[in-house]
Amino acid sequence: EDGLVLARELRQRSQLPVIMLTARSNPYDRVLGLESGADDYMSKPFEPRELVARIHTVLRRAGAMPDGASSYSRSDVIRFDGWELHREERCLTSPAGLVVALSNAEFRLLSTFLNMPRRLFSRDQLMEQARGRSMDSFERSIDLLVSRLRQKLADDPREPKMIKTVRGAGYMFNVQSVQGGGAWRN
């Protein structure tokens, strides 16, 4: 039998969480999968970190996370202005609940900003944190990295509210509050 039939039969007998992982990616197939009883639907190719984050989300919604995992996940999540950074899965969840995959450099840059919000960082300091090494002072690739992170955070590049550019000095992560996880290093 196919996954749609299996999901329907499983849903009739159980409330076990179901995530469909399939090669079918058109909107009709996604709707059909969700209407058949799936709690979530992902098409191939997929980002493994996103899959892990979606599994955690579905389990959390279903109340199926083991007690130890549930408390671990809460301390593993950093919340800021409606966003959530999941340290273990190294992914970001938007205020709308969408999972936003981050590259390693984007994750390290966001981690640096969250570790010390509202602090001014020079390009060199951010480059060292994001890349793990110091770069020449004329290196401007941090600007591209900040631009990509702004896009993922839906921060308007013309009038950024979250990642502010301080002309001639660097960047500042200007969020209202950062909660969870305590002080941590990436």
C-alpha positions as CSV (number, residue, x, y, z in Angstrom):
1,E,0.0,0.0,0.0
2,D,1.1,3.6,-0.4
3,G,1.8,6.1,2.3
4,L,-1.6,7.9,1.9
5,V,-3.6,4.7,2.6
6,L,-1.2,3.8,5.5
7,A,-1.6,7.3,7.0
8,R,-5.4,7.0,6.8
9,E,-5.5,3.5,8.4
10,L,-3.0,4.6,11.1
11,R,-5.1,7.7,11.9
12,Q,-8.3,5.6,12.3
13,R,-6.6,3.3,14.8
14,S,-4.1,5.7,16.6
15,Q,-3.1,9.2,17.4
16,L,0.6,8.3,16.8
17,P,2.3,11.4,15.2
18,V,3.0,11.0,11.5
19,I,5.4,12.9,9.3
20,M,5.4,12.1,5.6
21,L,8.8,12.2,3.9
22,T,8.2,11.8,0.1
23,A,9.5,12.6,-3.3
24,R,6.1,14.1,-4.2
25,S,6.4,17.8,-3.8
26,N,3.5,19.5,-5.6
27,P,0.9,21.4,-3.4
28,Y,-1.8,18.9,-4.3
29,D,0.2,16.0,-2.9
30,R,1.0,17.9,0.3
31,V,-2.6,18.7,0.9
32,L,-3.6,15.1,0.2
33,G,-1.0,13.9,2.6
34,L,-2.1,16.2,5.4
35,E,-5.8,15.4,4.7
36,S,-4.9,11.7,4.9
37,G,-3.9,12.2,8.5
38,A,-0.2,13.3,8.5
39,D,0.8,15.8,11.1
40,D,3.5,17.2,8.8
41,Y,4.8,16.7,5.3
42,M,8.3,17.1,3.8
43,S,9.4,16.4,0.3
44,K,12.8,15.3,-0.9
45,P,15.5,16.5,-1.0
46,F,15.3,17.7,2.5
47,E,17.6,19.3,5.1
48,P,18.3,16.8,7.9
49,R,18.3,19.5,10.6
50,E,14.9,20.7,9.4
51,L,13.6,17.1,9.6
52,V,14.9,16.8,13.2
53,A,13.3,20.1,14.1
54,R,10.0,19.1,12.6
55,I,10.1,15.8,14.5
56,H,10.6,17.7,17.7
57,T,7.7,20.1,16.9
58,V,5.3,17.3,16.0
59,L,6.3,15.3,19.2
60,R,5.9,18.5,21.3
61,R,2.4,19.2,19.8
62,A,1.4,15.6,20.5
63,G,2.8,15.7,24.0
64,A,4.9,12.6,23.2
65,M,8.3,14.0,24.2
66,P,9.8,12.1,27.1
67,D,10.1,14.1,30.3
68,G,13.9,14.4,30.1
69,A,13.9,15.4,26.4
70,S,11.1,18.0,27.0
71,S,13.1,19.8,29.7
72,Y,16.3,19.5,27.7
73,S,14.6,21.0,24.7
74,R,13.3,24.0,26.6
75,S,16.8,24.8,27.9
76,D,18.2,24.3,24.4
77,V,16.0,26.9,22.9
78,I,16.8,30.6,22.8
79,R,13.8,32.9,22.2
80,F,14.1,36.4,20.8
81,D,11.4,38.7,19.3
82,G,9.1,35.8,18.5
83,W,11.9,33.7,17.0
84,E,13.4,30.5,18.4
85,L,17.0,29.3,17.9
86,H,17.3,25.5,18.6
87,R,20.9,25.0,19.5
88,E,21.0,21.2,19.3
89,E,19.3,21.1,15.9
90,R,21.1,24.2,14.8
91,C,18.0,25.7,13.2
92,L,15.8,28.7,13.6
93,T,12.0,28.7,13.9
94,S,10.1,31.8,12.7
95,P,7.3,33.5,14.7
96,A,4.9,31.7,12.2
97,G,6.4,28.3,13.2
98,L,8.3,27.8,9.9
99,V,11.7,26.2,10.2
100,V,14.5,28.2,8.7
101,A,17.7,26.2,8.0
102,L,21.0,28.0,8.8
103,S,24.5,27.4,7.5
104,N,27.2,26.8,10.1
105,A,28.5,30.3,9.6
106,E,25.0,31.8,9.9
107,F,24.4,29.8,13.1
108,R,27.7,31.0,14.6
109,L,26.9,34.6,13.7
110,L,23.4,34.5,15.2
111,S,24.8,32.7,18.3
112,T,27.4,35.5,18.7
113,F,24.7,38.2,18.4
114,L,22.4,36.3,20.9
115,N,25.2,35.8,23.4
116,M,25.6,39.6,23.7
117,P,22.5,41.4,22.2
118,R,22.7,45.2,21.7
119,R,26.5,45.1,21.7
120,L,28.4,46.6,18.8
121,F,30.7,44.2,17.0
122,S,33.3,45.1,14.5
123,R,33.4,43.3,11.2
124,D,36.7,41.6,12.3
125,Q,35.1,40.4,15.6
126,L,32.1,39.0,13.7
127,M,34.4,37.4,11.1
128,E,36.4,35.7,13.8
129,Q,33.3,34.3,15.5
130,A,31.5,33.3,12.3
131,R,34.4,31.7,10.5
132,G,36.4,30.7,13.5
133,R,39.5,32.6,12.3
134,S,40.6,36.1,11.8
135,M,40.5,37.7,8.4
136,D,42.2,40.6,6.7
137,S,40.7,43.9,7.6
138,F,39.6,44.5,3.9
139,E,37.6,41.2,3.9
140,R,34.0,42.1,3.4
141,S,32.4,38.7,3.3
142,I,30.9,39.3,6.7
143,D,28.6,41.8,5.0
144,L,27.3,39.1,2.8
145,L,26.8,36.8,5.8
146,V,24.9,39.5,7.6
147,S,22.8,40.1,4.5
148,R,21.9,36.4,4.3
149,L,21.0,36.3,8.0
150,R,18.9,39.4,7.6
151,Q,17.0,37.7,4.8
152,K,16.4,34.6,6.9
153,L,15.2,36.8,9.8
154,A,12.9,38.7,7.4
155,D,14.8,41.9,8.5
156,D,14.3,44.6,5.7
157,P,17.8,45.3,4.4
158,R,16.8,48.9,3.6
159,E,15.6,49.6,7.1
160,P,16.8,46.8,9.3
161,K,15.4,46.6,12.8
162,M,17.1,43.5,14.1
163,I,20.6,43.7,12.7
164,K,21.6,47.3,12.7
165,T,24.6,48.6,10.7
166,V,26.6,51.2,12.6
167,R,28.5,53.0,9.8
168,G,32.2,52.7,10.1
169,A,32.0,50.5,13.2
170,G,30.2,47.3,12.5
171,Y,26.9,45.6,13.4
172,M,24.6,45.4,16.5
173,F,21.8,42.9,17.2
174,N,19.0,45.1,18.3
175,V,16.3,42.7,19.8
176,Q,13.9,43.5,22.6
177,S,14.7,40.5,24.7
178,V,16.6,37.2,24.7
179,Q,15.3,34.3,26.8
180,G,16.4,30.8,27.5
181,G,19.6,28.9,27.4
182,G,21.5,31.3,29.7
183,A,24.9,32.5,28.6
184,W,26.3,30.1,26.1
185,R,29.0,29.9,23.6
186,N,28.7,28.4,20.1
